[in-house]
């Protein structure tokens, strides 16, 4: 009763005219959903508000719709038309959110509508909408798998997209819908490799995993010639040079350049702040890189050990597996795996595992000393694990076997029974390797039977004595005598071992033990446990020959006292590497649902030419620039002589997002040096509108050098920079050689101090110097910023009066639609579009590069090409000049 | 790929439940809670499974943050995602507690909706998210005296909080933008020490992990410059000038930090985004510039009555703060914890340059000389306000443009013990 009454109250609020009431109601409803309570009876009241103007209410309505649409299909259909309208909205954010909600409504009838919407959105001009389209693909696929073929077409189209925003999302869709269509990747492989560093971090993870699988099917195993053990290590210096690679490699194997490209482009991501990215790269290197290069990942993984304990746990699992295969890789970081008193048990145990795997002749004494202190810990599970680790070190490294054994024997006098028991079990395993040398230890252990109560330990001791009774001929019968006395009170595993001991003694020393054995077997015959009864019967038949017993009894001695191989103490992580590292299956050591096995390397490499792409000259030039840019970025930032100082690559996430959201337009290039004045060297520059990563307050200027002379030009660089006060220049790295007929590009940064004053400098070659100057158009002195409509209005309100300049104009005939206006304004100035509800207005926003002052531009259109241009900017000079430039752009 | 995300209180109350892919049973939350509570030990495994469903969980702010997945997606992605989610919720709601989550259902639901689409993580960058998030955070009475006692230095529970402004670091980032709340910026230098001292009193291992964290409530801060000690050096080869250099072995920076003035003047430049971020992380091993903060001189004996005598002399080698510091013995207590077989000695306050001693007499049945060897080690846990083990200091903190109106800048230092072990 109460709840239905309260819902009436909510319905009333939803029906009211006030947005505030609606909002309050929706918040309460969402709170109900969040707590997992049922709010489905409100569906009709909520769905009415889907077209609500208030964006806050609208978003909450969407949340509700997505949750309950599947249950109330008929009513949900009422809302579809709103979304269809939303798909046509001029604001990209609204288009995207409409598509997102539409594709989340799981109602089969609307599959065709969804398909159509996805197809349209895939060719939307906004990358943000295209990204949303990519996300919608798996949703539709799970709703109706029959659409697969059509969806693959969309995926193929989106894979060709060149923006970083889309790349991650479409690969996610690819992985879910058609991971088997590896052929779709060929043409996009190089592009994905090159874009990778700028992709959003979660997208990076997906792309790296996909590329790992791709590389395993397309390239040859780089370690094919090394075979076998190959404990050769490479102590992770970060400066391995790819150029030397070919020289070092004297074997016939030559790495595919595309394989190299992948390794090179993923390496900087080891510095990522995101543990998932670091692990993705680490597994890629582990599975794909030549042995000598895998070392670089160790440092990055060790760095992750400083993260939350959950992350540590997952990292250590993977390190444990890797440390078996490539021990040398982690050896320099041995100390990082020392256990801290504050670590949770599961992490302690994993660290022990790693330490054990890393132990070798040189470091074993340090490790054992460390282990000794661990035994004092209060954490019993951990102490037990430590004792086992000591046992494993002893088996693996024969030099320390005696030391370990002595240490373990000392533990036998420990006050803690668990410690003693665990030691006994481990000693038993160790003794099996060379029993003849250690009969005194066996004697010592025989004495322990009086005190130790832990069944497993008692059983182990009895087994040892039985097995090696020849080494302790006097003591063994006595132990059996004591055991026979306490037989009825023992645990089952101990009883079984008593029977074994009796049998073995009977066979070797029947004179002394015949009666005892009979006695034990008789006791066992009436035991409650059927295993014990069976065992007793079986043994009696075997060792005490009667006329009924068959030929087997002749072999009793062989059966019982056969030489048994010593157990191999192995790491539980030994064979885990057949699961892809970093995967859920690896963590669980069991195949998890949906796990795709990493394919084996092919015998012969498939045709590498499938990845060739026809590229236009201009595009290729840009490609080289990005590459060079990365190099330059790493160069100067690395500190002298300190390898240990690591700088994550500045991935300007915000920058990427904004820059891709701004409509791209053709870049205008200007001439810096004419071919004739430059004696064959011509230089053009353009404002690339990319953020200049070494210094965000600089404008990036991309220069293209063409050497049309007949001789090579050398040592191209900048000298003698003449600047107005306050201006700064970041020179491009010297171009050492520009062969005749070739073209090269470079990027330099100039801080113009928000003025259009020219930067003058000399461009020098090895023979000549040319005076040149770069003067920026005012529109290049800004970078786009993303504002919402409300923020725009608020900021504009603060930039009135002197800071506002308004001009009336008549639009050029070709420039009367929205698209053309946007195109022309963004070409004239580096601004980004601000979403706007009205189609009569276009708004743009940016900030000046140096001081970060806001620049707001509004173009309001009226009938017959009349329009009004408003520029708000706190820097009046910039404002005035910008008005002039935009006026010119819109009227011509 | 994530199927569901839910947040549970430590008592198992459902706080947030969101299903991204549909098709999971309703009892999934209770199945998880049963599994997690059924296990003993200090930490249940990060990944658990029930039939085909895999639960990945972390614990933060006393809450369980759980994601489920069915297909084999990387556990790294999910743990990292949950950590980021917790950080974002903390930024948006101001603090991380059952109460703040309960008050901000709608906001967290909206956040989840923007972060994850159909189980795929879209973005966790707070700069991108702020364009989409509409709901305002609800905070509990921000200036109540009641909160004074439990407000911590963010990221670290500390008694030092009485010095810092009470409502300090537990404000949501968004409301400050709207209400034009106080412009504040906090820069914290937090260091954690891992020390092992051998039974002979020699230092066996000393590690310091430190970080500089910035929490920014400046609506219009375009750039800030943090000046570190000028003699700060990285790696072993670099030595700057004479005298006590402040040295670290390794150092990494947040991607937004610009380092053009770092080489010459040791200045970090950055444009802080709203909320909390770690600007710089550094490590130093084995070569501490100053003496260790605490030394222990233990004597372990057996008295005639077969009792175990432990005489502990603990000295604090920090510089004495002032002469007026009260030297009388601070509040101390000691307790025997039978299940962990340990004596816990609590010292509320410990002035630098002073020494405390304690004598513990224990009745131990059948005490033998061998069992004397089993005593130890001693573990110390402490917190040192206003001190950094590496000697790192913040020289200055400048904001540009000059903030209009009142703005406050706070710099705080604290050193914690991560694991400070003295072997006997």
Boltz contact constraints between the chains, C-beta under 6 A:
constraints:
  - contact:
      token1: [A, 27]
      token2: [B, 106]
      max_distance: 6.0
  - contact:
      token1: [A, 30]
      token2: [B, 106]
      max_distance: 6.0
  - contact:
      token1: [A, 30]
      token2: [B, 109]
      max_distance: 6.0
  - contact:
      token1: [A, 31]
      token2: [B, 105]
      max_distance: 6.0
  - contact:
      token1: [A, 34]
      token2: [B, 16]
      max_distance: 6.0
  - contact:
      token1: [A, 34]
      token2: [B, 105]
      max_distance: 6.0
  - contact:
      token1: [A, 34]
      token2: [B, 109]
      max_distance: 6.0
  - contact:
      token1: [A, 35]
      token2: [B, 14]
      max_distance: 6.0
  - contact:
      token1: [A, 36]
      token2: [B, 14]
      max_distance: 6.0
  - contact:
      token1: [A, 36]
      token2: [B, 17]
      max_distance: 6.0
  - contact:
      token1: [A, 55]
      token2: [B, 134]
      max_distance: 6.0
  - contact:
      token1: [A, 56]
      token2: [B, 134]
      max_distance: 6.0
  - contact:
      token1: [A, 59]
      token2: [B, 134]
      max_distance: 6.0
  - contact:
      token1: [A, 63]
      token2: [B, 113]
      max_distance: 6.0
  - contact:
      token1: [A, 135]
      token2: [B, 117]
      max_distance: 6.0
  - contact:
      token1: [A, 139]
      token2: [B, 118]
      max_distance: 6.0
  - contact:
      token1: [A, 172]
      token2: [B, 120]
      max_distance: 6.0
  - contact:
      token1: [A, 200]
      token2: [B, 123]
      max_distance: 6.0
  - contact:
      token1: [A, 202]
      token2: [B, 121]
      max_distance: 6.0
  - contact:
      token1: [A, 205]
      token2: [B, 77]
      max_distance: 6.0
  - contact:
      token1: [A, 274]
      token2: [B, 80]
      max_distance: 6.0
  - contact:
      token1: [A, 275]
      token2: [B, 76]
      max_distance: 6.0
  - contact:
      token1: [A, 275]
      token2: [B, 80]
      max_distance: 6.0
  - contact:
      token1: [A, 276]
      token2: [B, 76]
      max_distance: 6.0
  - contact:
      token1: [A, 276]
      token2: [B, 77]
      max_distance: 6.0
  - contact:
      token1: [A, 276]
      token2: [B, 80]
      max_distance: 6.0
  - contact:
      token1: [A, 279]
      token2: [B, 76]
      max_distance: 6.0
  - contact:
      token1: [A, 306]
      token2: [B, 209]
      max_distance: 6.0
  - contact:
      token1: [A, 308]
      token2: [B, 83]
      max_distance: 6.0
  - contact:
      token1: [A, 310]
      token2: [B, 46]
      max_distance: 6.0
  - contact:
      token1: [A, 310]
      token2: [B, 58]
      max_distance: 6.0
  - contact:
      token1: [A, 310]
      token2: [B, 79]
      max_distance: 6.0
  - contact:
      token1: [A, 311]
      token2: [B, 79]
      max_distance: 6.0
  - contact:
      token1: [A, 313]
      token2: [B, 46]
      max_distance: 6.0
  - contact:
      token1: [A, 314]
      token2: [B, 75]
      max_distance: 6.0
  - contact:
      token1: [A, 314]
      token2: [B, 76]
      max_distance: 6.0
  - contact:
      token1: [A, 340]
      token2: [B, 194]
      max_distance: 6.0
  - contact:
      token1: [A, 340]
      token2: [B, 419]
      max_distance: 6.0
  - contact:
      token1: [A, 341]
      token2: [B, 379]
      max_distance: 6.0
  - contact:
      token1: [A, 341]
      token2: [B, 419]
      max_distance: 6.0
  - contact:
      token1: [A, 341]
      token2: [B, 421]
      max_distance: 6.0
  - contact:
      token1: [A, 342]
      token2: [B, 419]
      max_distance: 6.0
  - contact:
      token1: [A, 344]
      token2: [B, 42]
      max_distance: 6.0
  - contact:
      token1: [A, 344]
      token2: [B, 43]
      max_distance: 6.0
  - contact:
      token1: [A, 345]
      token2: [B, 41]
      max_distance: 6.0
  - contact:
      token1: [A, 345]
      token2: [B, 42]
      max_distance: 6.0
  - contact:
      token1: [A, 346]
      token2: [B, 43]
      max_distance: 6.0
  - contact:
      token1: [A, 378]
      token2: [B, 340]
      max_distance: 6.0
  - contact:
      token1: [A, 413]
      token2: [B, 370]
      max_distance: 6.0
  - contact:
      token1: [A, 415]
      token2: [B, 371]
      max_distance: 6.0
  - contact:
      token1: [A, 582]
      token2: [B, 74]
      max_distance: 6.0
  - contact:
      token1: [A, 582]
      token2: [B, 76]
      max_distance: 6.0
  - contact:
      token1: [A, 583]
      token2: [B, 72]
      max_distance: 6.0
  - contact:
      token1: [A, 584]
      token2: [B, 72]
      max_distance: 6.0
  - contact:
      token1: [A, 584]
      token2: [B, 75]
      max_distance: 6.0
  - contact:
      token1: [A, 585]
      token2: [B, 72]
      max_distance: 6.0
  - contact:
      token1: [A, 587]
      token2: [B, 47]
      max_distance: 6.0
  - contact:
      token1: [A, 587]
      token2: [B, 75]
      max_distance: 6.0
  - contact:
      token1: [A, 592]
      token2: [B, 72]
      max_distance: 6.0
  - contact:
      token1: [A, 593]
      token2: [B, 52]
      max_distance: 6.0
  - contact:
      token1: [A, 593]
      token2: [B, 70]
      max_distance: 6.0
  - contact:
      token1: [A, 593]
      token2: [B, 71]
      max_distance: 6.0
  - contact:
      token1: [A, 594]
      token2: [B, 71]
      max_distance: 6.0
  - contact:
      token1: [A, 594]
      token2: [B, 72]
      max_distance: 6.0
  - contact:
      token1: [A, 595]
      token2: [B, 72]
      max_distance: 6.0
  - contact:
      token1: [A, 641]
      token2: [B, 237]
      max_distance: 6.0
  - contact:
      token1: [A, 642]
      token2: [B, 234]
      max_distance: 6.0
  - contact:
      token1: [A, 642]
      token2: [B, 235]
      max_distance: 6.0
  - contact:
      token1: [A, 644]
      token2: [B, 235]
      max_distance: 6.0
  - contact:
      token1: [A, 644]
      token2: [B, 249]
      max_distance: 6.0
  - contact:
      token1: [A, 644]
      token2: [B, 250]
      max_distance: 6.0
  - contact:
      token1: [A, 645]
      token2: [B, 234]
      max_distance: 6.0
  - contact:
      token1: [A, 645]
      token2: [B, 235]
      max_distance: 6.0
  - contact:
      token1: [A, 645]
      token2: [B, 251]
      max_distance: 6.0
  - contact:
      token1: [A, 646]
      token2: [B, 252]
      max_distance: 6.0
  - contact:
      token1: [A, 648]
      token2: [B, 255]
      max_distance: 6.0
  - contact:
      token1: [A, 650]
      token2: [B, 255]
      max_distance: 6.0
  - contact:
      token1: [A, 651]
      token2: [B, 255]
      max_distance: 6.0
  - contact:
      token1: [A, 653]
      token2: [B, 125]
      max_distance: 6.0
  - contact:
      token1: [A, 654]
      token2: [B, 127]
      max_distance: 6.0
  - contact:
      token1: [A, 657]
      token2: [B, 128]
      max_distance: 6.0
  - contact:
      token1: [A, 852]
      token2: [B, 222]
      max_distance: 6.0
